[in-house]
Amino acid sequence: MAEGLVNCGEITELGRKDAEFIVIFLHGLSSTGKSFLPVAEYLLRKLGDSWRFILPTAPTVKLTLSASSVPAWFDIRNQDLTKDQDGEGILRSSKFTQSLIHSLITGGVKPGHIFVGGFSQGGLIAADAVLTGSDRIGGVFSLSSLIADVSEQRFSGLEIPVFIAVGNADPLIPGIKAQIDNQLLRRHCIQTDFRIYDQMKHEMKSGELNDLAAWLLAQVGRNSK
């Protein structure tokens, strides 16, 4: 178990062990790493054999809002996800994600060949871990998600590109909030690629995943120059 996250679930992997490029993909609320295998398989077909996916599962958390116990990267306390955020839980999961990154680098993977991202809760943790971390990795992507505590966010200042995607019919993540987060990142001189998809709800669709795969390949091409 990586340090910093108690009772972390299993970690599922997809792709060759000797793959040159690694994607850490964090699932959304109540899902598991294994449940995101179809998404990873779809992306892997687009990216090729030189890529590998690491799909961690969050610990089981009893949610304040619903009193249910589900895999979650942090507690949900308010229907408005921008309010009363679980700062301690976010920090704990962020540090866990950073520990995964460090373990890959220690194992010999080039930082620029590591990408981290996620859906919903996972996207928030991915962005928080990467943008406040100390490793200049290849990039981070946030799908149907938010940036945590933007008023207090302490960005590391590293030039790490960000892919942000949201649906304009998402009932949980308002498109306008995602646009505000995108503008905030740009004010901090963070390079972003912002996409909003027509009639997409709180979900992932093939067009979005195609764009994500193209973005990942573009970052690899940019880093190789």
C-alpha positions, 0 to 999 in steps of 0.5 A: 500500500502506498503511504498516505492513503489508508485502506486503499483498494487493489491496483489494476494494470493494463498494458505491457510491463515494459511500456515506455509511457504510463497513465495513472487513471483515477476513477469516480465516486463509487467506482473501482479501478477495475470498472475503468478497464473498458475506458483504459482498453479503449484508450490503449487501442488509440495509443498503442503498445508503448503505453500502460495504464495503472488503475488504483481503487479508492478506499471505502469511505462513509459519505456524510451526505448519503451515509452510504459507504462506497469507494471514494477519494474523499468525503461528499458533504454537500450537494453543491460539490464546490462547498464544504470540500473534504480538504483532509481527504483530498490532501490524503488522496493527492499525496497517495497519487504523488507517491504513485508518481514517485514510485514510477520515477524511482523505478526508472520511468522518465517523469515526462512519460508519466500522465495522470488523470481521472473522472469526476472525483478522480479528476479533482485528485489528479489535478491537485496531486500534479499541480501541487506536486514536485515532479514535472510529469508529461501532463494531467487530465481532468474529465467532468471534474473541478479544481479543489479549493481554487481560492487556496490552491498552491500551484507548484509553478511547474509547466505541466499541460492540462486537458480539461473536459466537461459536458454542457448537460452535466448536472453535477459539474456546471460547464461554467464552473469548469470554464472558471477553473480553466481561466484560473489555471491560465492566470497561473500560466498553466497551459490548458486544453479546454473542451466542452461537449454538447449534450454530454452529461456526467459521463465519458463518450468516445469523442471525448476519449478520442480527443484525450488520446490525441492530446496524450500523443501530442504531449509525447511528441512535444516532449520529444522535440 
